[in-house]
Amino acid sequence: MTRLKPITLITGASAGIGAALADLFADRGHQLVLVARRAPRLQAIADAIEDRGHARPRVIALDLARADAPARIEEELRAGGLEPQYVVNNAGFGLLGPAAKLDREQQLAMIDLNVRALTDLSLRFVDSLERHKGGILNVASVASFMPGPGLAIYHATKAYVLWFSEALHRELAPRGVRVTALCPGPVATEFQARAGMPEAHFPRLLARSAERVAREGYEGLMRGQRVVVPGSANKVAALLPRLLPRGFMLKMMRAFGPDRLS
């Protein structure tokens, strides 16, 4: 059997943290396959990486919320003689507002992308990750640690990503596969606009640049770190649910929900 070439697969790579991760992995010598919905944006990122003297990434323009998306990615990789050494699950989105009032289909699509697609891609390539002694970087959120009135489904999906990744970290360690959950706070990206959030929705103290988040996530993955929370303020925020009563946390989180905007 012909040996397939190892690559790093990055989803949601057309902007924000995903684009920063693509730049970082390319600068560290990884051959990339980039996945997102917007082909022109992916091509522009591939152009920029190639212009810096790196191997041109392969791009796959695909909506990961589609049920057949992971299978289509696998088919395209195999057709190109490629298999993942690293899988970076960055694609995801949120919606601001009371869950009972938001569009139900959009919220179900959020679950499909944030949870189902991430789970499928995390499990689909474990054998190749083991062959190449690679790993999985799943982008969760500081929201993973607490309930989020006003962002209920988003917080719930990111809690899943965190707990799933931590369990997978333990399960795959004997096979030499690293699994890291990256839990950033607010990052100035297109995420806020898609979620319907105003610029000042989150405290500035929690904000970090996409480049810094990408760097800490990459370094954490390479070290085999289980969870990475960039920034001391975010580390404190992640710790609070362990120290404070859940009822109090819910009241505190409600201050950042839709009622705050009315």
GUTOR-417659 format. One record per residue (C-alpha): residue in three letters; residue number from 1; x, y, z. Coordinates in steps of 0.2 Angstrom, whole numbers, m for minus. Example, Ala and Ser with C-alpha at 12.3 -4.5 7.8 and 13.67 -1.06 7.14 Angstrom:
BEGIN
code=Ala; pos=1; u=62; v=m22; w=39
code=Ser; pos=2; u=68; v=m5; w=36
//
This chain:
BEGIN
code=Met; pos=1; u=0; v=0; w=0
code=Thr; pos=2; u=7; v=17; w=m5
code=Arg; pos=3; u=11; v=28; w=10
code=Leu; pos=4; u=0; v=43; w=11
code=Lys; pos=5; u=8; v=60; w=14
code=Pro; pos=6; u=4; v=68; w=31
code=Ile; pos=7; u=m4; v=85; w=32
code=Thr; pos=8; u=m13; v=96; w=44
code=Leu; pos=9; u=m31; v=98; w=42
code=Ile; pos=10; u=m38; v=115; w=48
code=Thr; pos=11; u=m57; v=119; w=48
code=Gly; pos=12; u=m64; v=136; w=48
code=Ala; pos=13; u=m48; v=142; w=41
code=Ser; pos=14; u=m54; v=157; w=31
code=Ala; pos=15; u=m53; v=170; w=45
code=Gly; pos=16; u=m49; v=174; w=63
code=Ile; pos=17; u=m41; v=160; w=74
code=Gly; pos=18; u=m42; v=148; w=59
code=Ala; pos=19; u=m32; v=159; w=48
code=Ala; pos=20; u=m20; v=163; w=61
code=Leu; pos=21; u=m18; v=144; w=65
code=Ala; pos=22; u=m15; v=141; w=46
code=Asp; pos=23; u=m1; v=154; w=46
code=Leu; pos=24; u=7; v=147; w=61
code=Phe; pos=25; u=7; v=129; w=56
code=Ala; pos=26; u=13; v=134; w=39
code=Asp; pos=27; u=27; v=144; w=46
code=Arg; pos=28; u=32; v=129; w=57
code=Gly; pos=29; u=34; v=118; w=41
code=His; pos=30; u=17; v=109; w=40
code=Gln; pos=31; u=9; v=105; w=24
code=Leu; pos=32; u=m9; v=111; w=25
code=Val; pos=33; u=m27; v=107; w=19
code=Leu; pos=34; u=m39; v=121; w=23
code=Val; pos=35; u=m58; v=119; w=24
code=Ala; pos=36; u=m71; v=133; w=25
code=Arg; pos=37; u=m86; v=138; w=15
code=Arg; pos=38; u=m79; v=153; w=6
code=Ala; pos=39; u=m67; v=148; w=m8
code=Pro; pos=40; u=m60; v=165; w=m12
code=Arg; pos=41; u=m55; v=168; w=6
code=Leu; pos=42; u=m46; v=151; w=7
code=Gln; pos=43; u=m37; v=155; w=m10
code=Ala; pos=44; u=m31; v=172; w=m3
code=Ile; pos=45; u=m24; v=163; w=12
code=Ala; pos=46; u=m16; v=150; w=2
code=Asp; pos=47; u=m9; v=163; w=m9
code=Ala; pos=48; u=m1; v=172; w=6
code=Ile; pos=49; u=6; v=157; w=13
code=Glu; pos=50; u=14; v=152; w=m4
code=Asp; pos=51; u=21; v=170; w=m6
code=Arg; pos=52; u=30; v=167; w=10
code=Gly; pos=53; u=40; v=153; w=2
code=His; pos=54; u=29; v=138; w=10
code=Ala; pos=55; u=21; v=124; w=1
code=Arg; pos=56; u=4; v=130; w=m6
code=Pro; pos=57; u=m10; v=123; w=5
code=Arg; pos=58; u=m24; v=113; w=m3
code=Val; pos=59; u=m41; v=121; w=m1
code=Ile; pos=60; u=m58; v=113; w=1
code=Ala; pos=61; u=m73; v=124; w=0
code=Leu; pos=62; u=m86; v=115; w=10
code=Asp; pos=63; u=m100; v=119; w=22
code=Leu; pos=64; u=m95; v=108; w=37
code=Ala; pos=65; u=m113; v=109; w=44
code=Arg; pos=66; u=m118; v=96; w=30
code=Ala; pos=67; u=m120; v=79; w=36
code=Asp; pos=68; u=m108; v=72; w=23
code=Ala; pos=69; u=m95; v=85; w=25
code=Pro; pos=70; u=m82; v=74; w=34
code=Ala; pos=71; u=m84; v=60; w=22
code=Arg; pos=72; u=m81; v=71; w=8
code=Ile; pos=73; u=m65; v=78; w=16
code=Glu; pos=74; u=m59; v=61; w=18
code=Glu; pos=75; u=m62; v=56; w=0
code=Glu; pos=76; u=m53; v=72; w=m6
code=Leu; pos=77; u=m38; v=69; w=5
code=Arg; pos=78; u=m37; v=50; w=m1
code=Ala; pos=79; u=m39; v=55; w=m19
code=Gly; pos=80; u=m24; v=67; w=m17
code=Gly; pos=81; u=m13; v=54; w=m8
code=Leu; pos=82; u=m15; v=63; w=9
code=Glu; pos=83; u=m20; v=59; w=27
code=Pro; pos=84; u=m20; v=70; w=43
code=Gln; pos=85; u=m6; v=70; w=55
code=Tyr; pos=86; u=m15; v=84; w=64
code=Val; pos=87; u=m33; v=89; w=64
code=Val; pos=88; u=m38; v=107; w=70
code=Asn; pos=89; u=m56; v=108; w=73
code=Asn; pos=90; u=m59; v=127; w=73
code=Ala; pos=91; u=m75; v=129; w=63
code=Gly; pos=92; u=m90; v=135; w=74
code=Phe; pos=93; u=m102; v=149; w=77
code=Gly; pos=94; u=m114; v=156; w=90
code=Leu; pos=95; u=m130; v=166; w=91
code=Leu; pos=96; u=m134; v=179; w=103
code=Gly; pos=97; u=m152; v=179; w=110
code=Pro; pos=98; u=m164; v=169; w=120
code=Ala; pos=99; u=m164; v=151; w=114
code=Ala; pos=100; u=m183; v=150; w=113
code=Lys; pos=101; u=m184; v=166; w=102
code=Leu; pos=102; u=m169; v=162; w=90
code=Asp; pos=103; u=m172; v=153; w=74
code=Arg; pos=104; u=m173; v=134; w=78
code=Glu; pos=105; u=m165; v=128; w=62
code=Gln; pos=106; u=m150; v=139; w=64
code=Gln; pos=107; u=m147; v=133; w=82
code=Leu; pos=108; u=m148; v=115; w=76
code=Ala; pos=109; u=m136; v=120; w=62
code=Met; pos=110; u=m124; v=126; w=76
code=Ile; pos=111; u=m125; v=110; w=85
code=Asp; pos=112; u=m121; v=101; w=68
code=Leu; pos=113; u=m106; v=111; w=66
code=Asn; pos=114; u=m99; v=114; w=83
code=Val; pos=115; u=m103; v=96; w=89
code=Arg; pos=116; u=m106; v=83; w=76
code=Ala; pos=117; u=m94; v=89; w=63
code=Leu; pos=118; u=m80; v=91; w=76
code=Thr; pos=119; u=m84; v=74; w=84
code=Asp; pos=120; u=m83; v=65; w=67
code=Leu; pos=121; u=m67; v=73; w=61
code=Ser; pos=122; u=m59; v=70; w=78
code=Leu; pos=123; u=m63; v=51; w=77
code=Arg; pos=124; u=m62; v=48; w=58
code=Phe; pos=125; u=m43; v=50; w=56
code=Val; pos=126; u=m37; v=42; w=73
code=Asp; pos=127; u=m27; v=29; w=64
code=Ser; pos=128; u=m17; v=41; w=53
code=Leu; pos=129; u=m14; v=52; w=68
code=Glu; pos=130; u=m7; v=37; w=77
code=Arg; pos=131; u=4; v=33; w=62
code=His; pos=132; u=11; v=50; w=61
code=Lys; pos=133; u=12; v=53; w=80
code=Gly; pos=134; u=1; v=69; w=78
code=Gly; pos=135; u=m14; v=75; w=87
code=Ile; pos=136; u=m30; v=85; w=88
code=Leu; pos=137; u=m33; v=103; w=92
code=Asn; pos=138; u=m51; v=107; w=96
code=Val; pos=139; u=m56; v=125; w=98
code=Ala; pos=140; u=m68; v=126; w=112
code=Ser; pos=141; u=m70; v=143; w=122
code=Val; pos=142; u=m69; v=150; w=140
code=Ala; pos=143; u=m88; v=148; w=138
code=Ser; pos=144; u=m85; v=129; w=140
code=Phe; pos=145; u=m84; v=131; w=158
code=Met; pos=146; u=m100; v=140; w=162
code=Pro; pos=147; u=m119; v=141; w=157
code=Gly; pos=148; u=m123; v=155; w=146
code=Pro; pos=149; u=m140; v=163; w=146
code=Gly; pos=150; u=m142; v=172; w=130
code=Leu; pos=151; u=m129; v=161; w=122
code=Ala; pos=152; u=m137; v=145; w=128
code=Ile; pos=153; u=m133; v=133; w=113
code=Tyr; pos=154; u=m116; v=140; w=110
code=His; pos=155; u=m110; v=138; w=128
code=Ala; pos=156; u=m118; v=120; w=128
code=Thr; pos=157; u=m109; v=115; w=112
code=Lys; pos=158; u=m92; v=122; w=119
code=Ala; pos=159; u=m95; v=113; w=135
code=Tyr; pos=160; u=m96; v=97; w=125
code=Val; pos=161; u=m80; v=101; w=115
code=Leu; pos=162; u=m71; v=103; w=131
code=Trp; pos=163; u=m77; v=87; w=140
code=Phe; pos=164; u=m76; v=77; w=124
code=Ser; pos=165; u=m58; v=83; w=121
code=Glu; pos=166; u=m52; v=80; w=139
code=Ala; pos=167; u=m59; v=62; w=138
code=Leu; pos=168; u=m51; v=59; w=121
code=His; pos=169; u=m34; v=66; w=128
code=Arg; pos=170; u=m34; v=52; w=140
code=Glu; pos=171; u=m41; v=38; w=129
code=Leu; pos=172; u=m28; v=42; w=114
code=Ala; pos=173; u=m13; v=45; w=125
code=Pro; pos=174; u=m8; v=27; w=125
code=Arg; pos=175; u=m8; v=27; w=106
code=Gly; pos=176; u=4; v=43; w=105
code=Val; pos=177; u=m10; v=55; w=99
code=Arg; pos=178; u=m11; v=72; w=108
code=Val; pos=179; u=m28; v=80; w=110
code=Thr; pos=180; u=m29; v=98; w=116
code=Ala; pos=181; u=m44; v=109; w=120
code=Leu; pos=182; u=m41; v=127; w=116
code=Cys; pos=183; u=m52; v=138; w=126
code=Pro; pos=184; u=m50; v=157; w=121
code=Gly; pos=185; u=m60; v=171; w=128
code=Pro; pos=186; u=m66; v=185; w=116
code=Val; pos=187; u=m56; v=187; w=100
code=Ala; pos=188; u=m59; v=201; w=88
code=Thr; pos=189; u=m65; v=191; w=73
code=Glu; pos=190; u=m80; v=188; w=62
code=Phe; pos=191; u=m88; v=177; w=76
code=Gln; pos=192; u=m96; v=192; w=85
code=Ala; pos=193; u=m104; v=199; w=69
code=Arg; pos=194; u=m111; v=182; w=64
code=Ala; pos=195; u=m118; v=180; w=82
code=Gly; pos=196; u=m126; v=197; w=82
code=Met; pos=197; u=m115; v=204; w=96
code=Pro; pos=198; u=m110; v=223; w=97
code=Glu; pos=199; u=m92; v=226; w=99
code=Ala; pos=200; u=m92; v=231; w=117
code=His; pos=201; u=m102; v=215; w=122
code=Phe; pos=202; u=m87; v=207; w=132
code=Pro; pos=203; u=m75; v=216; w=144
code=Arg; pos=204; u=m59; v=221; w=135
code=Leu; pos=205; u=m49; v=213; w=149
code=Leu; pos=206; u=m54; v=196; w=142
code=Ala; pos=207; u=m49; v=199; w=124
code=Arg; pos=208; u=m34; v=192; w=115
code=Ser; pos=209; u=m28; v=193; w=97
code=Ala; pos=210; u=m31; v=178; w=85
code=Glu; pos=211; u=m12; v=177; w=83
code=Arg; pos=212; u=m9; v=175; w=102
code=Val; pos=213; u=m23; v=162; w=104
code=Ala; pos=214; u=m16; v=152; w=89
code=Arg; pos=215; u=2; v=153; w=96
code=Glu; pos=216; u=m3; v=147; w=113
code=Gly; pos=217; u=m15; v=133; w=106
code=Tyr; pos=218; u=m1; v=127; w=94
code=Glu; pos=219; u=12; v=127; w=108
code=Gly; pos=220; u=0; v=118; w=120
code=Leu; pos=221; u=m4; v=104; w=107
code=Met; pos=222; u=15; v=101; w=103
code=Arg; pos=223; u=18; v=100; w=122
code=Gly; pos=224; u=3; v=87; w=124
code=Gln; pos=225; u=m6; v=99; w=135
code=Arg; pos=226; u=m24; v=94; w=139
code=Val; pos=227; u=m32; v=112; w=140
code=Val; pos=228; u=m26; v=129; w=135
code=Val; pos=229; u=m34; v=145; w=141
code=Pro; pos=230; u=m25; v=160; w=134
code=Gly; pos=231; u=m23; v=175; w=146
code=Ser; pos=232; u=m24; v=176; w=165
code=Ala; pos=233; u=m41; v=185; w=166
code=Asn; pos=234; u=m48; v=170; w=156
code=Lys; pos=235; u=m40; v=158; w=167
code=Val; pos=236; u=m48; v=166; w=182
code=Ala; pos=237; u=m65; v=166; w=173
code=Ala; pos=238; u=m63; v=148; w=169
code=Leu; pos=239; u=m60; v=144; w=187
code=Leu; pos=240; u=m75; v=154; w=194
code=Pro; pos=241; u=m88; v=141; w=191
code=Arg; pos=242; u=m78; v=129; w=202
code=Leu; pos=243; u=m78; v=142; w=217
code=Leu; pos=244; u=m95; v=150; w=215
code=Pro; pos=245; u=m113; v=143; w=217
code=Arg; pos=246; u=m121; v=139; w=200
code=Gly; pos=247; u=m136; v=150; w=204
code=Phe; pos=248; u=m125; v=165; w=206
code=Met; pos=249; u=m115; v=161; w=191
code=Leu; pos=250; u=m131; v=160; w=181
code=Lys; pos=251; u=m136; v=178; w=187
code=Met; pos=252; u=m118; v=184; w=183
code=Met; pos=253; u=m118; v=177; w=166
code=Arg; pos=254; u=m136; v=184; w=162
code=Ala; pos=255; u=m127; v=201; w=164
code=Phe; pos=256; u=m119; v=198; w=147
code=Gly; pos=257; u=m135; v=191; w=139
code=Pro; pos=258; u=m148; v=199; w=129
code=Asp; pos=259; u=m156; v=208; w=144
code=Arg; pos=260; u=m140; v=218; w=145
code=Leu; pos=261; u=m143; v=225; w=127
code=Ser; pos=262; u=m161; v=230; w=130
//
